[in-house]
Each structure stands twice: as structure tokens, then as C-alpha cells.
Amino acid sequence: MKKFFQNILCLLFISFYFSKIQKVHSIIPYYYLPTEKSSQKQSLSIGNSAYQLLFFGQYKEALNLAKLAVKINPTDEKLWLILSEAEVSNEEYKNALYSLNKAQKINPNISEIYFAKGNIYLQISQQNNAKTALETGLRIDPSNHKAIFQLGNIFLMEKKYLEAIKLFDRSVEIKPDFWQAINNQGLAYFEKNNIHLSIKFFEKAIEIEDNAESLLGLASCLRIKDIKLALQLAKKALSKDPEYVNYDYRKKQLWGEKLQSSTEILLQNEQLQKDVIMAKSKLNESS
């Protein structure tokens, strides 16, 4: 009998215990705790949205989303790269370098990290750091024609024209229609007083892309040899892109002192004055 009552008491206790659990469950709500996999998926989705906003020029919105993506998942180097791009678009170069350093710590074997660093260092006039970053990236990805081109531009700035020309050659070997590298060969050869080759490369660049820079460069080359053609080319260049009337703008495009001097003489020609005035007025309207 005693054993019987003990069994009854035991059953009552168990049923009471489970009823308490049910009551507690009815009071405490369930919360969804995201798994690591779902967090990663969410952060990548937000990162992709930030990248799309960058494409459409919504830089501040892109920056906010990129920061959120990295906050959710700080271990994905791709998100740090997107954040750095958003920071560059907002001219936050120091923060962009910090983000790239974070990406590099996660995965040091991504060439894009070093190429992005190189571009930032060029923006803030740190040529030696830019050169180191680009060379590091090219050891990982030696066939990146844009990075080779940027490295050539650094040598062009340093007036190391032969080294620059070799790099532009390499870039064009990889991408034969890369007219910017062909154009910059024209810039380099003019500074080496090789006007014949300068003409050749400006003409070749124009065949690929009828662009203002090569047109005006070619016009400056032909200023003494064929002034009539030089004036036609200069008019066309200024109508295509009025900014090339500006000495400082051309300097930013890495025009050397000799080509600048020849261009300034050409732009002072009486037959070009209307075009020069019109180009300057267009610049004033847009500023």
C-alpha cells in the first residue's frame, strides 16, 4: 500500500512539473536566433545592395549599407572590399585603406586588395606606396592590364619614360584595344623627343577610340609639320572635351612639360581663339 501511494505521489509530481513547464512556455515568447549561415547570407545580400547603389551613384546610402554588412559579418573579405570602395567614393581614403588592411588580414592572396590600395595611394599622392601595392598585386595576378597600366603611369610621373613605355607595351599585349595605354605611349615618346613615334601612337589610339586627349596630342605633334591639320584636330578635341583647354587638367592626365609647352603654343593660334573661348565658357557653366 505504501508503495502504491508512493507511485501515486510520484505521478502527481510529474504531472504538476510538466504543467508548470507549459505555463512557463506560455509566458516566455520564442525568439528566432539566426544561424551563422543565415547571417552570412544576409550580410552578402546587404553588401550586394551596397554595390548596386555605388553603381547608381548613391554613395552615402551605399556606405551605410556596406558598414552594416561588415558589422553583421566582419570575417568576409569581399564585404571589406565593398566597404572600401564605398569609402573611396565618399573620399574617405584613410578609412578605405583601413578596410583594405582588414580584408588583407583575412585573405592576403587577393590581388584586387593591392590594386585598390595602389589606386588610393595615387589619389593621395603617395607614389612609392602605390608602386609597392601594385607590384604586390601583380605578383598574384601578373596579367591584369589595368594594374600594369597604372604602374606605367607612376613611371611616367617619375619621368622614367623607357620603363613606362615597356609597361604600356605589356598592357597592350594583354588587351590590344586598350587605347589609354597606347595614348600614354604617345605622351612618353613626346617627352623623349621622338615625335615620329608619338604621332604613330596617338594615331593608333584614335583608330580605336576617337578621343579628345589623343586628338589634341596629335595636333600638338603636327603643330609645325602640318598646322592646317593640327588646327582641325585641336578644334575637334576641344568640342569633344572642353576640359583639355585647361593646363592643370592636362597635367592630371600626365602630360609632360614638352607636350604642355607645344599645346599652349597651339592653343594661342588666332584661328583657335573662338574654340578656346567656347571651351572655357563651357567649363565655367559646369562649375
HUPEMO-V57732 format. One record per residue. N is the residue number from 1. RES is the residue in one small letter. SS is DSSP state (helix for helix, strand for strand, loop for the rest). NEAR is the number of other C-alpha atoms within 12 Angstrom. D_CENTER is the distance of its C-alpha to the mean C-alpha in Angstrom with 1 decimal. Layout:
N_RES_SS_NEAR_D_CENTER ; N_RES_SS_NEAR_D_CENTER
This chain:
1_m_loop_7_87.4 ; 2_k_helix_8_85.5 ; 3_k_helix_9_83.0 ; 4_f_helix_10_82.8 ; 5_f_helix_11_82.0 ; 6_q_helix_12_79.4 ; 7_n_helix_13_77.7 ; 8_i_helix_14_77.9 ; 9_l_helix_14_76.4 ; 10_c_helix_14_73.6 ; 11_l_helix_14_72.7 ; 12_l_helix_14_72.8 ; 13_f_helix_14_70.5 ; 14_i_helix_14_67.9 ; 15_s_helix_14_68.0 ; 16_f_helix_14_67.7 ; 17_y_helix_14_64.7 ; 18_f_helix_14_62.8 ; 19_s_helix_14_63.7 ; 20_k_helix_14_62.1 ; 21_i_helix_14_58.9 ; 22_q_helix_14_58.8 ; 23_k_helix_13_59.3 ; 24_v_helix_13_56.6 ; 25_h_helix_13_54.2 ; 26_s_helix_11_55.2 ; 27_i_helix_10_54.3 ; 28_i_loop_10_51.0 ; 29_p_loop_10_48.2 ; 30_y_loop_9_45.9 ; 31_y_loop_7_42.2 ; 32_y_loop_7_39.4 ; 33_l_loop_9_37.6 ; 34_p_loop_12_34.3 ; 35_t_loop_12_34.0 ; 36_e_helix_13_31.1 ; 37_k_helix_13_30.3 ; 38_s_helix_15_30.2 ; 39_s_helix_22_28.1 ; 40_q_helix_24_25.4 ; 41_k_helix_19_25.6 ; 42_q_helix_23_25.4 ; 43_s_helix_31_22.4 ; 44_l_helix_33_20.4 ; 45_s_helix_23_21.6 ; 46_i_helix_31_20.4 ; 47_g_helix_39_17.0 ; 48_n_helix_27_16.7 ; 49_s_helix_29_18.0 ; 50_a_helix_37_15.3 ; 51_y_helix_35_12.6 ; 52_q_helix_22_14.7 ; 53_l_helix_25_15.1 ; 54_l_helix_28_11.4 ; 55_f_helix_17_11.7 ; 56_f_loop_15_14.8 ; 57_g_loop_17_13.5 ; 58_q_loop_19_15.7 ; 59_y_helix_28_13.6 ; 60_k_helix_24_16.7 ; 61_e_helix_26_18.2 ; 62_a_helix_33_15.1 ; 63_l_helix_38_15.1 ; 64_n_helix_26_18.9 ; 65_l_helix_33_18.8 ; 66_a_helix_40_16.2 ; 67_k_helix_33_18.6 ; 68_l_helix_27_21.5 ; 69_a_helix_34_20.2 ; 70_v_helix_34_19.7 ; 71_k_helix_22_23.1 ; 72_i_helix_27_24.8 ; 73_n_loop_27_23.4 ; 74_p_loop_26_22.1 ; 75_t_loop_24_22.6 ; 76_d_loop_29_19.8 ; 77_e_helix_31_16.8 ; 78_k_helix_33_14.9 ; 79_l_helix_42_15.5 ; 80_w_helix_44_14.4 ; 81_l_helix_44_10.9 ; 82_i_helix_43_11.0 ; 83_l_helix_50_12.4 ; 84_s_helix_45_10.0 ; 85_e_helix_43_7.2 ; 86_a_helix_41_10.1 ; 87_e_helix_34_11.1 ; 88_v_helix_31_8.1 ; 89_s_helix_28_8.8 ; 90_n_loop_22_12.3 ; 91_e_loop_19_11.9 ; 92_e_loop_22_13.4 ; 93_y_helix_28_12.0 ; 94_k_helix_20_15.1 ; 95_n_helix_25_15.1 ; 96_a_helix_35_11.5 ; 97_l_helix_35_12.9 ; 98_y_helix_24_16.0 ; 99_s_helix_37_14.5 ; 100_l_helix_40_12.9 ; 101_n_helix_25_16.4 ; 102_k_helix_26_18.0 ; 103_a_helix_32_16.1 ; 104_q_helix_31_17.1 ; 105_k_helix_18_20.6 ; 106_i_helix_20_20.9 ; 107_n_loop_20_19.6 ; 108_p_loop_18_19.0 ; 109_n_loop_19_18.8 ; 110_i_loop_26_15.4 ; 111_s_helix_28_13.4 ; 112_e_helix_35_9.9 ; 113_i_helix_42_10.9 ; 114_y_helix_37_11.5 ; 115_f_helix_40_8.6 ; 116_a_helix_41_6.4 ; 117_k_helix_43_9.5 ; 118_g_helix_39_9.7 ; 119_n_helix_37_6.7 ; 120_i_helix_36_8.3 ; 121_y_helix_28_11.6 ; 122_l_helix_26_11.1 ; 123_q_helix_24_10.4 ; 124_i_loop_20_13.7 ; 125_s_loop_17_15.5 ; 126_q_loop_19_16.2 ; 127_q_helix_26_16.2 ; 128_n_helix_22_18.5 ; 129_n_helix_25_16.4 ; 130_a_helix_31_13.3 ; 131_k_helix_33_15.7 ; 132_t_helix_24_17.2 ; 133_a_helix_36_14.1 ; 134_l_helix_38_13.0 ; 135_e_helix_31_16.7 ; 136_t_helix_28_17.1 ; 137_g_helix_33_14.4 ; 138_l_helix_29_16.1 ; 139_r_helix_20_19.4 ; 140_i_helix_20_18.3 ; 141_d_loop_21_16.7 ; 142_p_loop_22_18.2 ; 143_s_loop_21_17.5 ; 144_n_loop_28_13.7 ; 145_h_helix_30_13.9 ; 146_k_helix_32_10.4 ; 147_a_helix_40_10.8 ; 148_i_helix_39_14.3 ; 149_f_helix_42_13.4 ; 150_q_helix_41_11.3 ; 151_l_helix_42_14.4 ; 152_g_helix_40_16.6 ; 153_n_helix_43_15.1 ; 154_i_helix_39_16.1 ; 155_f_helix_28_19.5 ; 156_l_helix_37_19.7 ; 157_m_helix_30_19.3 ; 158_e_loop_19_21.9 ; 159_k_loop_24_24.2 ; 160_k_loop_21_24.5 ; 161_y_helix_29_24.6 ; 162_l_helix_24_26.2 ; 163_e_helix_24_23.6 ; 164_a_helix_34_20.8 ; 165_i_helix_37_22.8 ; 166_k_helix_26_23.3 ; 167_l_helix_35_19.6 ; 168_f_helix_41_19.0 ; 169_d_helix_31_22.0 ; 170_r_helix_28_20.7 ; 171_s_helix_33_17.5 ; 172_v_helix_31_19.7 ; 173_e_helix_21_22.2 ; 174_i_helix_20_19.7 ; 175_k_loop_20_18.5 ; 176_p_loop_18_21.4 ; 177_d_loop_20_20.0 ; 178_f_loop_28_16.9 ; 179_w_helix_32_18.3 ; 180_q_helix_37_15.7 ; 181_a_helix_41_16.9 ; 182_i_helix_42_20.4 ; 183_n_helix_44_20.2 ; 184_n_helix_49_19.1 ; 185_q_helix_48_22.1 ; 186_g_helix_45_24.2 ; 187_l_helix_50_22.9 ; 188_a_helix_44_23.9 ; 189_y_helix_36_27.2 ; 190_f_helix_38_28.2 ; 191_e_helix_33_28.0 ; 192_k_loop_24_30.2 ; 193_n_loop_20_32.7 ; 194_n_loop_21_32.4 ; 195_i_helix_29_32.4 ; 196_h_helix_21_33.6 ; 197_l_helix_25_30.5 ; 198_s_helix_33_28.2 ; 199_i_helix_34_29.9 ; 200_k_helix_26_29.6 ; 201_f_helix_36_25.9 ; 202_f_helix_40_25.3 ; 203_e_helix_32_27.7 ; 204_k_helix_29_26.0 ; 205_a_helix_33_22.6 ; 206_i_helix_29_24.5 ; 207_e_helix_19_26.2 ; 208_i_helix_19_23.0 ; 209_e_loop_20_21.4 ; 210_d_loop_23_23.7 ; 211_n_loop_29_21.2 ; 212_a_helix_31_22.2 ; 213_e_helix_45_20.9 ; 214_s_helix_45_22.8 ; 215_l_helix_39_25.8 ; 216_l_helix_48_26.2 ; 217_g_helix_53_25.7 ; 218_l_helix_46_28.4 ; 219_a_helix_40_30.5 ; 220_s_helix_43_30.5 ; 221_c_helix_42_31.5 ; 222_l_loop_31_34.4 ; 223_r_loop_30_35.5 ; 224_i_loop_18_38.7 ; 225_k_loop_16_39.3 ; 226_d_loop_16_39.0 ; 227_i_helix_22_38.6 ; 228_k_helix_19_39.3 ; 229_l_helix_21_36.5 ; 230_a_helix_32_34.2 ; 231_l_helix_35_35.0 ; 232_q_helix_25_34.3 ; 233_l_helix_36_30.9 ; 234_a_helix_44_30.1 ; 235_k_helix_34_31.3 ; 236_k_helix_29_29.2 ; 237_a_helix_33_26.0 ; 238_l_helix_36_26.7 ; 239_s_helix_29_27.5 ; 240_k_helix_23_24.2 ; 241_d_loop_28_22.1 ; 242_p_helix_31_24.2 ; 243_e_helix_30_21.5 ; 244_y_helix_37_22.6 ; 245_v_helix_39_25.9 ; 246_n_loop_28_24.4 ; 247_y_helix_24_24.7 ; 248_d_helix_16_22.0 ; 249_y_helix_17_19.4 ; 250_r_helix_27_20.4 ; 251_k_helix_23_20.2 ; 252_k_helix_20_16.5 ; 253_q_loop_26_16.2 ; 254_l_loop_34_18.0 ; 255_w_loop_37_21.4 ; 256_g_loop_33_24.1 ; 257_e_helix_23_27.4 ; 258_k_helix_25_29.6 ; 259_l_helix_38_27.6 ; 260_q_helix_31_27.2 ; 261_s_helix_22_30.9 ; 262_s_helix_29_31.8 ; 263_t_helix_38_29.6 ; 264_e_helix_27_31.2 ; 265_i_helix_25_34.6 ; 266_l_helix_35_33.8 ; 267_l_helix_37_32.6 ; 268_q_loop_21_36.0 ; 269_n_loop_22_37.9 ; 270_e_helix_13_40.3 ; 271_q_helix_18_39.4 ; 272_l_helix_29_35.8 ; 273_q_helix_20_36.5 ; 274_k_helix_18_36.5 ; 275_d_helix_29_33.0 ; 276_v_helix_31_31.8 ; 277_i_helix_23_33.3 ; 278_m_helix_21_31.9 ; 279_a_helix_28_28.4 ; 280_k_helix_24_28.8 ; 281_s_helix_19_30.3 ; 282_k_helix_21_27.5 ; 283_l_helix_20_25.1 ; 284_n_helix_13_27.5 ; 285_e_helix_10_27.8 ; 286_s_helix_10_24.1 ; 287_s_loop_8_23.9
